[in-house]
Amino acid sequence: MGYFHNLEDIWCDYLTWLALAKERGNVTTSFEKKAIKFISKEKRRLLKKVKIFTPKEPDSLEEIKKLRPSGPRCLIEKIDKKRLSNQILGAWLGRAAGCILGIPCEGMSKDEIRFACFNHKLPYPLRSYWKMDPKNISPDNLHYQTTPRKHFLEPYLSYVGADDDLAYTILGLLLLEEKGIDFTTKDVASFWLKYLPFACTAEEIALGNLKKGVSPYLAGELNNPYMDWIGADIRSDPWAYGAPGWPEKAAEMAFRDAFLTHRGTGIHAAMFFSAAISAAFVCDHPMEAIRIGLTEIPKNCRLAVVIRQTIKWCEKDNDWNKTTDRILEFFKGMNVAHSLNNAALTIAGIFYGKGDFTKTISLTVMGGFDTDCTGATAGSLLGAIIGADNIPEYWKKPLGEKVETYLVGHRMFRLKNIAQRFTKLALDALRKSKHNTK
């Protein structure tokens, strides 16, 4: 249930009566047309009257940089090049593991996830992948039209199945390999049109706009009510992997990617997580990386305020259950795919995980909402810090050797090869950074 309970109830009641009238043999076309006309008129009036874009939530990189606090910008001198390949593999494995843990319970609430664990006699919080499906969905149902759902459950898990959180990471890899770290939003658009067969929410709107000939620089704001949702920040990782220890560059790349589909908060979320994951390659503690990530977005934007508040709650409560209840109450009514509520749950999972991989991805996913996205982000950030060697074998082994995607012409990848290719890109970027930074 969203914010507007009365409006939703009235609308559902109207549709129920309209359905009854149709089922009883009445012609309902005129009522449908009148309802559509009325709603379209009110939507135009709403967009004319309300302020969607505000100075506090800037959309331009120049304005964002003006409003960000001071930060390290570039930490490449701290990069251990010998360890880097293990860290990038750790980030990629962590992302895959967190994503797969979250896929079966995607969209469920914290209480629903807890009940599913108890109902299936599984530990809560979980300490491994789901052994049984928490939802009543056919095991052969194709996730993203590609991978049978059962292959995300521990008894059947033998490779990394297709999911948008992972497909966009690989698409970022392909883009960086061909265009380099100075790619443009127009380049992103061309790759989307070439490789993406479908998309969701803001991405679906932008992709549709591109297919209609809309400019890549307008596709993200034309008829797009999802501009603050999580879609851009789930695409954060490739920019961090391509610029480890260089949070400013990672955030800049995230901006150019996110601008295709999002505005304001949606862009800030992508920049924040890209910067934080980039910083994780040189940090000893995940919360240090989070704090560096905050230095690449406007100091007083909504996302920054939410993240600082969440950290304060964590430090005050010292109780994951209490903090996540606060978060869920604070964001009551917000869509489960919004960037703000999911960012808060991710921060709480990372804080209370205290550097332990299992606790970090499990607590993040147990908070509910867009769990494949939050689990993937938390796993990626911590994986970058601890490296592949320190991720428990029971998370790594079930992932196998293959990665499946729905990208056009790129159905299968080798899991470790993806990390190797990102490592090559990262080393190239680090060499370039010496010429571009003081």
QUIWOUR-V614064 format. One record per residue. N is the residue number from 1. RES is the residue in three letters. SS is DSSP state (~ for helix, > for strand, _ for the rest). BURIAL is 1 if it has 9 or more other ideal C-beta (glycine too) atoms within 8 Angstrom, else 0. Layout:
BEGIN
n/res/ss/burial
N/RES/SS/BURIAL
N/RES/SS/BURIAL
END
This chain:
BEGIN
n/res/ss/burial
1/MET/_/0
2/GLY/_/0
3/TYR/_/0
4/PHE/_/0
5/HIS/~/0
6/ASN/~/0
7/LEU/~/0
8/GLU/~/1
9/ASP/~/0
10/ILE/~/0
11/TRP/~/0
12/CYS/~/0
13/ASP/~/0
14/TYR/~/1
15/LEU/~/0
16/THR/~/0
17/TRP/~/0
18/LEU/~/1
19/ALA/~/0
20/LEU/~/0
21/ALA/~/1
22/LYS/~/0
23/GLU/~/0
24/ARG/_/0
25/GLY/_/0
26/ASN/_/0
27/VAL/_/0
28/THR/_/1
29/THR/~/0
30/SER/~/0
31/PHE/~/1
32/GLU/~/1
33/LYS/~/0
34/LYS/~/0
35/ALA/~/1
36/ILE/~/0
37/LYS/~/0
38/PHE/~/0
39/ILE/~/0
40/SER/~/0
41/LYS/~/0
42/GLU/~/0
43/LYS/~/0
44/ARG/~/0
45/ARG/~/0
46/LEU/~/0
47/LEU/~/0
48/LYS/~/0
49/LYS/~/0
50/VAL/_/0
51/LYS/_/0
52/ILE/_/0
53/PHE/_/0
54/THR/_/0
55/PRO/~/0
56/LYS/~/0
57/GLU/~/1
58/PRO/_/1
59/ASP/_/1
60/SER/_/0
61/LEU/~/0
62/GLU/~/0
63/GLU/~/1
64/ILE/~/1
65/LYS/~/0
66/LYS/~/0
67/LEU/~/1
68/ARG/>/1
69/PRO/_/0
70/SER/_/0
71/GLY/_/1
72/PRO/_/0
73/ARG/_/0
74/CYS/_/1
75/LEU/_/1
76/ILE/~/1
77/GLU/~/0
78/LYS/~/0
79/ILE/_/1
80/ASP/_/0
81/LYS/~/0
82/LYS/~/0
83/ARG/~/0
84/LEU/~/1
85/SER/~/1
86/ASN/~/1
87/GLN/~/1
88/ILE/~/1
89/LEU/~/1
90/GLY/~/1
91/ALA/~/1
92/TRP/~/1
93/LEU/~/1
94/GLY/~/1
95/ARG/~/1
96/ALA/~/1
97/ALA/~/1
98/GLY/~/1
99/CYS/~/1
100/ILE/~/1
101/LEU/~/1
102/GLY/~/1
103/ILE/~/1
104/PRO/_/1
105/CYS/_/1
106/GLU/_/1
107/GLY/_/0
108/MET/_/1
109/SER/>/0
110/LYS/~/1
111/ASP/~/0
112/GLU/~/1
113/ILE/~/1
114/ARG/~/1
115/PHE/~/0
116/ALA/~/1
117/CYS/~/1
118/PHE/~/1
119/ASN/~/0
120/HIS/_/1
121/LYS/_/0
122/LEU/_/1
123/PRO/_/0
124/TYR/_/1
125/PRO/_/1
126/LEU/_/1
127/ARG/_/0
128/SER/_/0
129/TYR/_/1
130/TRP/_/1
131/LYS/_/1
132/MET/_/0
133/ASP/_/1
134/PRO/_/1
135/LYS/_/0
136/ASN/_/0
137/ILE/_/0
138/SER/_/0
139/PRO/_/1
140/ASP/_/0
141/ASN/_/0
142/LEU/>/1
143/HIS/>/1
144/TYR/_/1
145/GLN/_/0
146/THR/_/1
147/THR/>/1
148/PRO/>/1
149/ARG/~/1
150/LYS/~/1
151/HIS/~/1
152/PHE/~/1
153/LEU/_/1
154/GLU/_/1
155/PRO/_/0
156/TYR/_/0
157/LEU/_/1
158/SER/_/0
159/TYR/_/1
160/VAL/>/1
161/GLY/_/1
162/ALA/_/1
163/ASP/_/1
164/ASP/~/1
165/ASP/~/1
166/LEU/~/1
167/ALA/~/1
168/TYR/~/1
169/THR/~/1
170/ILE/~/1
171/LEU/~/1
172/GLY/~/1
173/LEU/~/1
174/LEU/~/1
175/LEU/~/1
176/LEU/~/1
177/GLU/~/0
178/GLU/~/0
179/LYS/~/1
180/GLY/_/0
181/ILE/_/1
182/ASP/_/0
183/PHE/_/1
184/THR/_/0
185/THR/~/1
186/LYS/~/0
187/ASP/~/1
188/VAL/~/1
189/ALA/~/1
190/SER/~/0
191/PHE/~/1
192/TRP/~/1
193/LEU/~/1
194/LYS/~/0
195/TYR/~/1
196/LEU/_/1
197/PRO/_/0
198/PHE/_/0
199/ALA/_/1
200/CYS/_/0
201/THR/~/1
202/ALA/~/1
203/GLU/~/1
204/GLU/~/1
205/ILE/~/1
206/ALA/~/1
207/LEU/~/1
208/GLY/~/0
209/ASN/~/1
210/LEU/~/1
211/LYS/~/0
212/LYS/_/0
213/GLY/_/0
214/VAL/_/1
215/SER/_/0
216/PRO/_/1
217/TYR/_/0
218/LEU/_/1
219/ALA/_/1
220/GLY/_/1
221/GLU/_/0
222/LEU/_/1
223/ASN/_/0
224/ASN/_/1
225/PRO/_/0
226/TYR/_/1
227/MET/_/1
228/ASP/_/1
229/TRP/>/1
230/ILE/_/1
231/GLY/_/1
232/ALA/_/1
233/ASP/~/1
234/ILE/~/1
235/ARG/~/1
236/SER/_/1
237/ASP/~/1
238/PRO/~/1
239/TRP/~/1
240/ALA/~/1
241/TYR/~/1
242/GLY/~/1
243/ALA/_/1
244/PRO/_/1
245/GLY/_/1
246/TRP/_/1
247/PRO/~/1
248/GLU/~/1
249/LYS/~/1
250/ALA/~/1
251/ALA/~/1
252/GLU/~/1
253/MET/~/1
254/ALA/~/1
255/PHE/~/1
256/ARG/~/1
257/ASP/~/1
258/ALA/~/1
259/PHE/_/1
260/LEU/_/1
261/THR/_/1
262/HIS/_/1
263/ARG/_/1
264/GLY/_/1
265/THR/~/1
266/GLY/~/1
267/ILE/~/1
268/HIS/~/1
269/ALA/~/1
270/ALA/~/1
271/MET/~/1
272/PHE/~/1
273/PHE/~/1
274/SER/~/1
275/ALA/~/1
276/ALA/~/1
277/ILE/~/1
278/SER/~/1
279/ALA/~/1
280/ALA/~/1
281/PHE/_/1
282/VAL/_/1
283/CYS/_/1
284/ASP/_/0
285/HIS/_/0
286/PRO/~/1
287/MET/~/1
288/GLU/~/1
289/ALA/~/1
290/ILE/~/1
291/ARG/~/0
292/ILE/~/1
293/GLY/~/1
294/LEU/~/1
295/THR/_/1
296/GLU/_/1
297/ILE/_/1
298/PRO/>/1
299/LYS/_/0
300/ASN/_/0
301/CYS/_/1
302/ARG/~/1
303/LEU/~/1
304/ALA/~/1
305/VAL/~/1
306/VAL/~/1
307/ILE/~/1
308/ARG/~/1
309/GLN/~/1
310/THR/~/1
311/ILE/~/1
312/LYS/~/0
313/TRP/~/1
314/CYS/~/1
315/GLU/~/0
316/LYS/~/0
317/ASP/~/1
318/ASN/_/0
319/ASP/_/0
320/TRP/~/1
321/ASN/~/0
322/LYS/~/0
323/THR/~/1
324/THR/~/1
325/ASP/~/1
326/ARG/~/1
327/ILE/~/1
328/LEU/~/1
329/GLU/~/0
330/PHE/~/0
331/PHE/_/1
332/LYS/_/0
333/GLY/_/0
334/MET/_/1
335/ASN/_/0
336/VAL/_/1
337/ALA/_/1
338/HIS/>/1
339/SER/~/1
340/LEU/~/1
341/ASN/~/1
342/ASN/~/1
343/ALA/~/1
344/ALA/~/1
345/LEU/~/1
346/THR/~/1
347/ILE/~/1
348/ALA/~/1
349/GLY/~/1
350/ILE/~/1
351/PHE/~/1
352/TYR/~/1
353/GLY/~/1
354/LYS/_/0
355/GLY/_/1
356/ASP/_/0
357/PHE/~/1
358/THR/~/1
359/LYS/~/1
360/THR/~/1
361/ILE/~/1
362/SER/~/1
363/LEU/~/1
364/THR/~/1
365/VAL/~/1
366/MET/~/1
367/GLY/_/1
368/GLY/>/1
369/PHE/_/1
370/ASP/_/1
371/THR/~/1
372/ASP/~/1
373/CYS/~/1
374/THR/~/1
375/GLY/~/1
376/ALA/~/1
377/THR/~/1
378/ALA/~/1
379/GLY/~/1
380/SER/~/1
381/LEU/~/1
382/LEU/~/1
383/GLY/~/1
384/ALA/~/1
385/ILE/~/1
386/ILE/~/1
387/GLY/_/1
388/ALA/~/1
389/ASP/~/0
390/ASN/~/0
391/ILE/_/1
392/PRO/_/0
393/GLU/~/0
394/TYR/~/0
395/TRP/~/1
396/LYS/~/1
397/LYS/~/0
398/PRO/~/1
399/LEU/~/1
400/GLY/_/1
401/GLU/_/0
402/LYS/>/1
403/VAL/>/1
404/GLU/>/1
405/THR/_/1
406/TYR/_/1
407/LEU/_/1
408/VAL/_/0
409/GLY/_/0
410/HIS/_/1
411/ARG/_/0
412/MET/>/0
413/PHE/>/1
414/ARG/>/0
415/LEU/~/1
416/LYS/~/0
417/ASN/~/0
418/ILE/~/1
419/ALA/~/1
420/GLN/~/1
421/ARG/~/1
422/PHE/~/1
423/THR/~/1
424/LYS/~/0
425/LEU/~/1
426/ALA/~/1
427/LEU/~/1
428/ASP/~/0
429/ALA/~/1
430/LEU/~/1
431/ARG/~/0
432/LYS/~/1
433/SER/~/1
434/LYS/~/0
435/HIS/~/0
436/ASN/~/0
437/THR/_/0
438/LYS/_/0
END
